[in-house]
Amino acid sequence: MSGVVTVIESSGAEHGIGIEDDGQTLARAIWLSGVVPPPALCSGLGRCGACRVRFRRGTPEPCGADAAILGADAVRDGWRLACRHRPAPGMVVELPPPPSENRKRNVFAADGGPFRLAVDVGTTSVHWRLLDGAGADAASGQSLNPQMGAGSDVVSRLAAARTPEGRRRLQGLVLRLLHRLVSGFGVPVEELCVAGNTAMTAILLDEDVSGLAAAPYRLPEAGGRTVTWPGLPPAWIPPQPAPFVGGDISAGMAALLYGETPVFPFVLADLGTNGEFVLALDAERSFVASVPLGPSLEGIGLRYGGVADTGSVSAFTLGPLGLSASVIGGGAPIRICGTGYLSLIDVLLRAGFLDATGRLQERPTSPLAARLVRSVERGASGWSLPLPGGMALAGADVEEILKVKAAFSLALESLLDAAGLESRSLARVALGGALGEYVPGGALENLGFLPQGLRARTVAAGNTSLRGAALLLERPELRERLTRWSARCGLVDLTARPGFTELYMRHMVFG
Ligand code: FES
């Protein structure tokens, strides 16, 4: 079967999208077409509801997930989860408003060049900074990675890139974004530095990704070189130390090693759908490790999760009147970012509402917790705690965060073991990636992500990868030094640790 599905954007713009009989879902057909920007999807897990579309023609029978996520009224109104249905010729669907794109534009000085563009291509988001001749930001912005239609985690992205056609389709989506950026500034851009994790980099360079898809893992691209894409300025790709420790991490280390005065030993933890860790013993010697975290720290895949943006809850407090939320930019809460979930679970653990394994306390120890327990709703998919703004915390959300905690604390412990260090000898833990902007105070220590006593030495490092990419454009002489650093990194392979499963289970507790 092949044919066309008509997609109507909230602006009223209509597009015909070609479909093939290749078993893909309606969500993939729409958001991998490159015609409309994708929302933050949960990889078709049927949990986020971000793939909802309203059928005007060809409405399929609803499935269980449609009603569970969207509600009976919406289903009656023609709304369905596009990840749960197949496309068929003649279907006409309406899309909800697209995700916002943040773009900041400064006024250019007439003689401000040469201009260079630093780009951090994350699995979820793409961040960029246009630098003028003095190294200052001439413009900056971010948007969701246009490949999100293939799913929000690295595994689903690699699955979509396993054939040459699939890989080129994903590559084309990001190259189109780069073209749009470069041609939209109104000034010539001389050079790019594109820092991404190993999967994003391999896809961008159209390299075979099979070495990243199954053990024993192999690095498809060592980086540390200049590439050219048709119609774009030359792009420098930072070196990649290990199969899942990529150019985003080495660029981040450039920022920490050469962009400031480092105090050793320190840890850089870059938290995205993959957790990538570096333990730097000195300027030359480092251990690196990586661990899949899933997209939940980026708020994706959780029932009310979303990226940290205006309207996202970044912290919760519990008082006599119940739970209250701090919202980025003020106003009503519309979603919860990863930091907000960490803060919420911390509050609920300390109140005695949850136990260390993330389950509801049978006998809550405080009156506030007892009141929360009374408000809990129970259904076929488990318990759910109502939150401000009509949102809710599901038991399954807590479980997702607990898995992230186990992976995170195990990775950190393994790095310290490999170096023969104790956590108290660390001078600093720099957090980048999803938590880089909004580090939830003591929550990381209370929840057991970090060993006790590290709270005061933990800093929000912001987007180290983008900062490093900018530095490598400004000071190209650092590139060779960084490539040497990358080649000398020692990889700590977590899964090769004896008793890995038992170790992981031992870390599956909060606190
Ligand atoms: S519910 Fe469909 S992608 Fe998340």
Boltz pocket constraint, residues with backbone or C-beta under 6 A from the ligand:
constraints:
  - pocket:
      binder: B
      contacts: [[A, 27], [A, 40], [A, 41], [A, 42], [A, 43], [A, 44], [A, 45], [A, 46], [A, 47], [A, 48], [A, 49], [A, 50], [A, 51], [A, 52], [A, 81], [A, 82], [A, 83], [A, 84]]
      max_distance: 6.0
